[in-house]
Amino acid sequence: MSLEYTYPKLSSEATKNLINEVNHYSLSNGLVMYKDNKNLANETAVAPITLFPTIISKKDFIKAVESQKLYNKLYANILLDEQNWLSNEISKISFLDPEFTGKLYDLYVKYESDKVYKKQQLELGIFRNDFLIDHLNENQTAIKEVEFNTISVSFGGLSNKVSKLHKFLHDSDFYVSENEKTSFDNQLLEVPVSDSLQNIARSLKLGVDSFEKQQDKKDTIVLFVVQPNERNVFDQRLVEYELYNAYNIKSKRITIDEIDSFIKKSESDSQLYYDNGALISVVYFRSCYSPNDFLNAKSWENRLYLESSLAVKVPSLKMQLAGSKKIQQLLTKNEVLTKFISDDSEVKTLTDTFVKIYPLDDTIDGKFAKDLIKENDPSKISNFVLKPQREGGGNNVYKHDINPFLLNKYPDEKEWDGFILMELIKSVPTSGNVILRNNQLYNVDILSELGVFGSVLIDNSSKQILSNTYDGWLLRSKLSDSNEGGVAAGFGCVDSLALI
């Protein structure tokens, strides 16, 4: 079954003209990526995108957008919790992922126990909540949460660019079929533009303004902590340039391993300075979400060095840990969720977006999930995905691969506690759209994932949420037979919406 929306069927000449328009617009407006991470000087190409915006229900889109500020509130309340529920839960699983979650948690514990440096009480989160549209039956759909990302949320810049491209092409009649009407001829169809680029820059400015007011400083800069040889550098650069063009806020880029060479921290007041003497107000992590970002022990020490400064971190170590899959699983339990959200209508709004997520521990739910995996019944296990406590693509294990993966790699069942077992969302492929990658067309069924951006600023000293905003959206699409959806990794593409 596929969605009953119809896309333009263009002649070969019209398609050729459309691709030419796409390439010219993309190259003129920064809708680009590096082809790989080896020849970064001269191998720029149009980012993988769809020729047409993907059509989804306006009802589902609005529900996803309207839920974002509530999700922001939920995670802000977790971080402000005086009982420190988050730390207690992470401590229980930290030893099960010693290469990453465990090291992040160890850094957090060291930071909390450090009495030497002054601590910044402000925390800024720039989040992206990812959803799929679940087809409950032939006539009913609902948005369901895939994951909540608290660090290095990507494509805020390119989402703005690709949605502008698709709106330009639609308004300029490049989507008009020659011989038959399509959904794009419907007067009710709307091609919106995501303001994610402008809104994410605005949220970073809020961090800068809050720091400068707190410290009675001015002309501070934002430090982007990035991966070396970043393919998706232009998506990040767009945010930097928006910061400068809109607010005259300058930025510097650095890898976690370059901290020793370019960054100094004042011993007297914990202020953080760049090599040229500029005071850093905000540290924005566009890396450090994977163990691959930490090459050695010094890399981890540098992460703690930044955390121990007075700069506002995006995110802090604690906020990064809040994005763990274990926390997402626990929040699907009503008795946990209501610790942080008390209003019944708000609880229902959130729970309506949840799918069933099981632990792999010795609880009743955990034993059920483990038995399900060991039984390995194809009719049952094909409805699930196994997720570790990691961000970024390529970490998940799907369906019939779950059983051999766990039994062979983790023969001790106690190690299974570091994973969650999540129901797969029954998203239906879209037929008729076309992926353009490296100037090659792929006319295949696709699956689309909606990301909704949001930001929150909290004050730990007053236990208050100072700001809570919706920051735009992103659509990523992938081949329908691909489990993973990472754009930079080659699994998917940047897409945009047509609402109907």
N, C-alpha and C positions, 0 to 999 in steps of 0.2 A: 504493500500500500504506500502511496506517496501523496503529498498534499495536492489538492486540486486547484492550484494556481497556475496560470499559463504565462509563460515568458516569451519575449519577442523571438520570432523565427526570421532571421535576417538572411538575405542573399549573401553570396560570397563577397560581392563587391561592397555591400553595406557593412558586413563584418570587418572587412579590411579597413574601411574608413573609420569604423568604430575603434578598432585597435590603435589606429594612428592617433585618433583623438585621445584615447586613454594614455598612450605613451607620452604624447606632448604635454598633456595636463599634468601627469604624474611627475615628469622630469622638471617641469616648470614650477611645481609647488611642493617639492620635497617628499613626494609619496614614493620613497625609495628605500632600498636596503643594499648592503654589500652582498655580492653573490656568495661569498664564503668568508672565512676569517683568516685567509692567508694572504690575499692580494688586495689589501684594503685601500691602496693608493688609487687604483684606476679601474676597479671592477664593480662599479655601481650599476644597479639595475632597478627597474620598476618593482616595487614590492609585490609579492604574490597577492592578487586580488581577484574578485569576481567581476565579470563584465556588467552584470546587472545587480542592483540591490536585491537582497532576498526578502520575499514577502512573508510577513508574519502578522498575526492578529494584533490590532491596536489594543484590544482588551488585555492580552497577555503582556504586551510591552508596558502598558500603564501600571499593571500590578507589580511588575518587577521594579519599575522606577519608584513607585510609591512605597515599596518595602525597604528601600535602601537606607533612608534616614533612621528607620527603626532598627535595622541591623547595625548601623553605626552606634546607636544608643546602647544596644545590647553589648557590643564589645567594649564600649567606653565604660559601661557599668562593671564589666568583668575586671577591667584594669583598675578601676577605682575602689574595688571591693576591699573593705578593711579586714576581712577574714582571710584574704589572700588565697582564695579557693584555687585560682589559676596555678600558683606556684606549687600548691600541695598536689594537684593532679599531674602536673608536668614532672614533678619529682618521682612519681611512681613509674613513669615510663622512660625517664631519661637514660637509664642504664641499658635499655633495650636498643637504643640507637647511639652507641658511644661515639661514632664518627661524626655525628652532627647535632642532633637534638641534645644529646648528653653534654656536648661541649658548649653549646649555646646556654644550657641551663647552668653549667659550672661557671661560665662568665657572669651570668645574672646573679648567682649567689655571691661571687667575689665582689661584684659591683655593689650589691646591697650591704655587704659587711664592711665595705671600705669607708673608713672614717676620715681619710686624709682630704679627699677632694670634695668640693661643694657639689651638690647634686642639683641638676635641673629638674624642677617640679612640673614643667610643661612637657606634654607629649603630643606630637602631631601624627595622626594616622592618615595615610592616603590609601584607601582600600579599593578592591574590585571584587564584587560578588558575582560569581558566574552561575548562570541558569541555563537549563534546557527546557524545551516545551514538551511536557508529558502528554501523550495522547491517551486519555483515559478510556475513550471509546470513539466511535466514528463522529460523534457530534460534540464532544467535550474535550477541551484542552486545559492545561494548568501549568504554571511555571513551577519548576522544581530546582532547588539549589544543588549545584555541583560541588562548589567549594567557595570558601571565603578567604581571599588573599590579603595579607597584611603587609607584604614587602614586595618591592620592585614590580608594582603593577604596570604592565607594559601596554603600549599601543594607544595611550591617550592622545598622542600627537597624530599618529597615522589614522586613527579613527575619525578625527576631525577632517583630515584631508580626503579620505576615501568617500566619506558621506557627502562632502562638497562636490567631489568628482561625479558621483552618481546623480546628485541633484542637477548638476550642470548638464549632464548627458540627457537626463529625463526631460528637463525644461527646454532643451534645445532640439527635441524631437529625434534624437538618435535611436530611441527605443520604439519607434513606430514601425510595426510590421507592414509589409507591402500588401499581403493578400488576406490577412485575417486579423480579427480583433484579439487582444490579449488582456490580461489583468491590468496591464499598464495603461490601457485605454479607459479604464474605469475612473470616472471623475472623483470617486471617493478615495482613490489611492493617493497616499501622501509619502513623499521622500524627504524625511527630516535630516537635519544636520546636527551632529553631535558637537556640543561645546566643550568636550572633554579637555582639549588642549588649553583653552582659556581658563577653565575652571580649576584644573590641576595647578596651573601657574598661580591663580588667585589664592588657592589654598596654601601653596608654598609661601606666597607673600604674607599671608596671615601669620605663618610661623616666624618670618623675618620681623614683621611689625611687633609681634608679641614679645619676642626676644629684645628688640631694641627699646621698647617701652619699659620692660622689666629691668634691663641693665643700664638704661639711660645712655644708649649708644646710637650711632647712626652710620650709614654707609657700610653696612656689613654685607657679607657675601654668602651664597649658598654653595656648599661643597657636595658635588655629585660623586659618590663612590661607585665606580663602574668596573665591569669586567675588561680585561685586556682584549684587544682585537674584537670588540663588540660589533657583530653584524648589524644589530638593530640600533646603531648609534644615532641615526637621523631622527628616529622617534623620540629619543632623549634630547637631542639637540633642539628640536622644535620647542620643547618646554623651556630650555635654557634661553632661547631667543625670545620667546614670548615673555619671560620674566624681565628680560632687558628692555624689549621694545615697549611693553605696556607699563612697566613700573621702574625702569632704570636700575634693576637689581642685577648685579653681576654674579657669575658663577665660575667655578673651577671644577675640573674633572680630574679624578685620581683613582688609582686602583688601591686595594687594601694593602698591597705590598709596597706601595710608594709612600706610605704614611711617614716612615722614618725620615725620608728625604725632603718632604715638603711641608710637614705639619708640626707645629710646636704648641705645647700646652703650658700655660702659665702656672707655675708652682704655687703662686700666691692666691689666685682667684679662679683657677680652672678654666680660664678663657682659652679658646682654641684659635690659632692663627695660621694663616697660609704663609708660604715662603716669602711673599712680597710684603708681609706685615698686615694684610687685611684680616680683620676680625670675622670669624665664621659664626653666623647666627644659626644656620640650619645645616645639618648633615643628612643628605637624602640618599638612602641606600638603593641603588639600582643594581646591586650585586649582593653577595653574602647570603644568598638564600639556598646555596648548595654547598656540600663539602668540597666540590671541585673548585670553589672560589678561594679556598684556603690552602695554600701550597705547603705551608709548614707551620711550626709552632709560633713563629713570629707573626704570621698572618692573624692568628687568633689573639695574640697579645695586642696587635694593632686595633682589632675590633673593640677590645676592652678599653684601650686607650681613648678611642673616640667616645665610647659610652660614658666614660668618667669625666668628660668635659661638660661645660655649661651650655654648649650648643644644644639646640632642640634637635632631637633625633627623629628621623622618619624612616623606619619606626625605631623605637627603643627595643632593647633585647626582650623585655617583657611583652611588648606589643607583637613582636615577631613570633614569640612562643604562643601567643593567643591564637595564631593562625594554624596551629597544629591540628592534624586530622582527628586526634583523640579528643580535642576540645569540641570540634564540630560534632563528633559522635555523641558526646555527653550532653550537648545542648539539645539534642533531639529528645531527651528524656524530660518529661514535663516537670518533675520535681527539681531538676537542675535549672531548666529555663526560667522557672518562676522565682528563682533566687534573684534574678537580675531584671526581669520584666514582670511586673505585677498586674498590669491592666489586662483584663480578660480578652478584650478585643485585639490588643496588640499581640498577645500570646497566640491567638488564633491566626492572625495575619502571618506570623512567623511559621507556625506549625503547618499551615496550609502549603508552605513551600518545601517542607521536609520530605525526604524519602526515608525508608528504614535503614538505619546504620547499626551494625552489630559490633560489639567489642569481641576480642578473641581471648577472653580471660576466663575465670572460673565462676562468673555470674551465670544465671539461668540463660540470659541472652547469649553470653559468650560460649557456653557449652553447646547451645543450639547451633551457633555458627560453626563451631569446630566440627561438630558431627556432620553438618551439611558439607563441609569441605572434604572430610574423610570419606563420606559416602560417595561423593563425586558423581552424583546422578546428573547426566547432561541436561535433563529437562528442568532441573532446579538450579544447578551451579551456573548455567548460562545466563542467569538473571543477575549476576553479581560481578563486582570489581573489587579487587584487593588493593588497599592504599597504604603506603608507609607514611611516616611522619616527615614528609619532604614536600618542598615547593618546586615548581618548574615541571616541565614535561618529561615523559619517558620513564617515570617511576612506578606506574601502576601495572598490575597483573590482572588479566581478564579471563573470565569464564573457565573453560576447561584447563587453562594453564595454571590456575591457582593451586590445585592439589599437588602436582609435581614440583612446583616452585617451593612451596612450604615444606613438603616432606623431604625433599632433597637438600635444600639449603638450610632449613631450620628443623632438624630432627627432634630437637628439644622443644616441646610445645610451649614451654614457659616463654620462649622467645617470640611466640606468635602475638603476645600482648602488645608488641610494637606496631601492629597493623590494625586496620579496621576493615570490615566487610560491608560494602555499600551496595544497595540495590541499584541496578542499572535503570536509568530513566528511559522510558519507552518513547524516544523521539523518532519521528517519522521523516525519512529523507525527502528532500525537495528535488524535483526533476525539472530540468529546463534551464537552470542557470549554468554558467560556463566559467571555469577557473582559468585565469591567465597567469602563467608562471614561466619566466624566462622566455617570453614571447611565444610560448606554446599554449594551445587551447586544449582544455580538458572538459568535454561535455559529458559530465557524469552526475549521478545523484550525489547530493551533498547533505551533510548534517551541520546545523548552525548552533553556536553557543553564544548566548547574550551575556555580556559583562556589563555590570552597572557600577560606575565609579562613585565613591563618596569619601568625604573627609571629616575628621573629627579632631578637635583640639580640647585636651583635658588638662586640668590643674590638679595635681596630686595633693598639694597643700590644702586647698579648699574643698577637695573632693567634688569638683564641679565640671560639667561639660560646658566649655566656653563657646564652642561652635560645633554645628552639626549640619553638613551640607550634602546635597546630591550634586555630583560633578560630571554627569554625562554618561555616555554609553559606548560600547564597543560590540561589534558582531564579528566573530571568527567562524569560518566555515572550513570543513574538511571533507575529504572523500568519505562517502558513507560506509565503506568497508574498512576504514582506518580507526583503530582504537584511540590513538593519540591525535592531538590537534595543534601542536606547537607550530607556529608559523616559521620562526627562525630555524627550527629544527627540520623543516621540510614537510611537515605533516599537513599543514592547512594554509589558509590565506586570510587576509583582511577583507572584510565584507562590510556592507551597511544595510540599513533597513528600508523596506517599503511597507508602509502600514495600511491595512485595509480592514 
